[in-house]
Amino acid sequence: MQYQAYTTTLEQLEELLDGCDTDLDYDTVSDILTIEFANGSKIIVNYQSANGQLWLAARNGGFHFDYDANTGSWKNDRDGTDFFSQLSQLASEQAGEEIILKPEE
């Protein structure tokens, strides 16, 4: 179940990145999505099958997310922050401008 949720999340994220006005590039290889910003910094999103978690690596550190089937979303395993909210914050910090990467509800 978590892996299917992860692939759905990747598809949503790719659509959001395609519609983003910020100068960035992204690439997905073997279910690992890498976002590269104009300043050369990167954010990497991947799935860890051993523990069923989505992992996000950014300049400010690494973050692990568990899938919450009740809400249909990935939640930070430390503080419960939604994946897309945390990603938007980290991407904004790395790009030096506001980036909102959240699917419409």
Residue frames as qw, qx, qy, qz and C-alpha x, y, z in Angstrom:
[[0.000, 0.883, 0.469, 0.000, 0.00, 0.00, 0.00],
 [0.300, -0.801, 0.078, 0.512, 2.74, 2.48, 0.90],
 [0.410, -0.157, 0.567, 0.696, 4.62, 1.93, -2.35],
 [0.198, 0.612, 0.654, 0.398, 1.49, 2.62, -4.41],
 [0.166, -0.932, -0.266, 0.182, 0.92, 5.76, -2.34],
 [0.430, -0.562, 0.300, 0.639, 4.53, 6.75, -3.00],
 [0.358, 0.162, 0.636, 0.664, 4.21, 6.37, -6.79],
 [0.035, 0.820, 0.539, 0.187, 1.00, 8.42, -6.70],
 [0.324, -0.857, -0.045, 0.399, 2.82, 11.10, -4.69],
 [0.454, -0.268, 0.467, 0.710, 5.67, 11.13, -7.24],
 [0.251, 0.502, 0.647, 0.516, 3.19, 11.62, -10.07],
 [0.136, -0.922, -0.360, 0.041, 1.53, 14.50, -8.19],
 [0.436, -0.698, 0.156, 0.546, 4.91, 16.05, -7.47],
 [0.440, 0.035, 0.562, 0.699, 6.03, 15.82, -11.11],
 [0.113, 0.739, 0.562, 0.354, 2.82, 17.60, -12.20],
 [0.293, -0.915, -0.167, 0.223, 3.41, 20.32, -9.62],
 [0.496, -0.470, 0.339, 0.647, 7.02, 20.77, -10.73],
 [0.382, 0.361, 0.605, 0.598, 5.94, 20.98, -14.38],
 [0.025, -0.849, -0.435, -0.299, 3.66, 23.87, -13.44],
 [0.515, -0.688, -0.120, 0.497, 6.22, 25.65, -11.25],
 [0.359, 0.920, 0.021, 0.154, 7.49, 29.04, -12.47],
 [0.459, -0.786, 0.380, 0.163, 10.75, 28.76, -10.54],
 [0.508, 0.650, -0.560, -0.077, 14.03, 28.05, -12.34],
 [0.554, -0.381, 0.723, -0.158, 14.57, 24.40, -11.46],
 [0.574, 0.273, -0.693, -0.341, 15.04, 21.04, -13.11],
 [0.689, -0.267, 0.573, -0.354, 13.90, 17.65, -11.94],
 [0.514, 0.319, -0.752, -0.261, 14.54, 14.08, -12.97],
 [0.809, -0.257, 0.371, -0.376, 13.09, 10.76, -11.86],
 [0.515, 0.410, -0.749, -0.079, 15.24, 7.64, -12.13],
 [0.494, -0.075, -0.851, 0.162, 14.25, 4.33, -10.52],
 [0.451, -0.728, -0.501, -0.127, 11.58, 6.03, -8.38],
 [0.486, -0.475, -0.183, 0.711, 14.08, 8.56, -7.03],
 [0.241, 0.881, 0.289, 0.285, 13.12, 12.15, -7.81],
 [0.532, -0.279, -0.064, 0.797, 15.86, 14.77, -7.78],
 [0.143, 0.951, 0.261, 0.085, 15.04, 18.48, -7.89],
 [0.603, -0.094, 0.011, 0.792, 17.94, 20.79, -8.78],
 [0.003, 0.927, 0.267, -0.262, 17.70, 24.52, -8.21],
 [0.473, 0.844, -0.063, 0.244, 19.45, 27.32, -10.13],
 [0.214, -0.845, 0.456, -0.179, 22.00, 27.68, -7.30],
 [0.459, 0.391, -0.797, 0.035, 23.02, 24.01, -7.70],
 [0.342, -0.188, 0.757, -0.524, 21.38, 22.79, -4.50],
 [0.455, -0.049, -0.790, -0.407, 19.22, 19.66, -4.65],
 [0.625, -0.162, 0.485, -0.590, 16.30, 17.98, -2.95],
 [0.321, 0.152, -0.903, -0.244, 15.97, 14.21, -3.29],
 [0.720, -0.102, 0.288, -0.623, 12.77, 12.24, -2.69],
 [0.438, 0.222, -0.850, -0.190, 12.81, 8.45, -2.54],
 [0.842, -0.309, -0.078, -0.435, 11.05, 5.44, -1.07],
 [0.023, -0.451, 0.857, -0.248, 12.63, 3.19, 1.54],
 [0.738, -0.100, -0.522, -0.415, 10.94, -0.18, 1.09],
 [0.449, 0.038, -0.802, 0.393, 12.53, -1.73, 4.19],
 [0.058, -0.288, -0.637, 0.713, 10.48, 0.52, 6.47],
 [0.131, 0.663, 0.704, 0.220, 7.78, 1.72, 4.06],
 [0.163, -0.779, -0.196, 0.573, 8.77, 5.37, 4.39],
 [0.467, 0.802, 0.129, 0.351, 9.12, 8.28, 2.01],
 [0.598, -0.467, -0.033, 0.650, 12.45, 10.01, 2.56],
 [0.293, 0.924, 0.112, 0.218, 13.27, 13.60, 1.68],
 [0.677, -0.291, -0.004, 0.676, 16.86, 14.87, 1.67],
 [0.198, 0.933, 0.151, 0.261, 17.45, 18.62, 1.52],
 [0.367, 0.579, -0.360, 0.633, 20.17, 21.09, 2.37],
 [0.383, -0.566, 0.335, -0.649, 18.66, 21.41, 5.88],
 [0.370, -0.275, 0.835, -0.302, 18.71, 17.69, 6.58],
 [0.276, -0.050, -0.899, -0.335, 16.91, 14.43, 6.05],
 [0.532, -0.039, 0.330, -0.779, 13.24, 13.83, 6.80],
 [0.061, -0.064, -0.988, -0.127, 11.25, 10.60, 7.01],
 [0.531, -0.001, 0.018, -0.847, 7.52, 10.32, 6.35],
 [0.224, 0.131, 0.958, -0.124, 5.04, 7.58, 7.24],
 [0.258, -0.236, -0.590, -0.728, 1.92, 7.06, 5.17],
 [0.292, 0.155, 0.621, -0.711, -1.30, 7.88, 7.01],
 [0.008, 0.272, 0.875, 0.400, -4.06, 5.83, 5.35],
 [0.005, -0.677, -0.644, 0.356, -6.75, 7.75, 7.25],
 [0.089, 0.804, 0.026, -0.587, -5.80, 11.07, 5.67],
 [0.787, 0.526, 0.252, 0.202, -4.23, 9.66, 2.50],
 [0.229, 0.918, -0.243, 0.214, -1.05, 11.65, 3.10],
 [0.756, 0.109, -0.408, 0.500, 2.57, 11.29, 4.17],
 [0.405, -0.893, -0.009, -0.194, 3.36, 12.66, 7.65],
 [0.265, 0.642, -0.597, 0.401, 6.78, 13.50, 9.10],
 [0.766, -0.251, -0.586, 0.087, 7.59, 10.79, 11.63],
 [0.377, -0.013, -0.471, 0.797, 8.94, 13.37, 14.10],
 [0.082, 0.226, 0.324, -0.915, 6.34, 16.13, 14.15],
 [0.384, 0.522, 0.741, -0.177, 3.48, 15.07, 11.87],
 [0.175, 0.608, -0.188, -0.751, 4.11, 17.76, 9.24],
 [0.793, 0.509, 0.301, -0.148, 2.53, 16.98, 5.87],
 [0.715, -0.016, 0.411, 0.566, 5.05, 16.00, 3.16],
 [0.376, 0.663, 0.362, 0.536, 3.94, 18.62, 0.62],
 [0.246, -0.963, -0.067, -0.085, 3.99, 21.39, 3.26],
 [0.649, -0.593, 0.299, 0.371, 7.50, 20.47, 4.35],
 [0.653, 0.220, 0.446, 0.571, 8.68, 20.12, 0.76],
 [0.190, 0.872, 0.275, 0.358, 7.28, 23.55, -0.13],
 [0.402, -0.906, 0.102, 0.086, 9.09, 25.12, 2.82],
 [0.699, -0.365, 0.417, 0.451, 12.42, 23.44, 2.03],
 [0.563, 0.458, 0.450, 0.521, 12.16, 24.19, -1.70],
 [0.020, 0.966, 0.162, 0.202, 11.41, 27.85, -0.95],
 [0.527, -0.775, 0.247, 0.247, 14.45, 28.07, 1.32],
 [0.683, -0.135, 0.503, 0.513, 16.73, 26.49, -1.27],
 [0.433, 0.599, 0.460, 0.493, 15.39, 28.51, -4.22],
 [0.231, -0.192, -0.155, 0.941, 15.36, 31.81, -2.31],
 [0.366, -0.054, -0.210, -0.905, 11.75, 32.44, -3.37],
 [0.614, 0.024, 0.564, -0.551, 8.35, 31.12, -2.42],
 [0.358, 0.126, -0.826, -0.417, 7.49, 27.78, -4.00],
 [0.662, -0.054, 0.454, -0.594, 4.20, 26.08, -3.29],
 [0.354, 0.200, -0.868, -0.283, 4.23, 22.38, -4.15],
 [0.343, 0.115, 0.786, -0.502, 0.88, 21.20, -2.84],
 [0.023, -0.303, -0.832, -0.464, -1.86, 19.43, -4.77],
 [0.390, -0.244, -0.039, -0.887, -5.22, 21.15, -4.83],
 [0.139, 0.077, 0.905, -0.395, -7.60, 19.67, -2.30]]
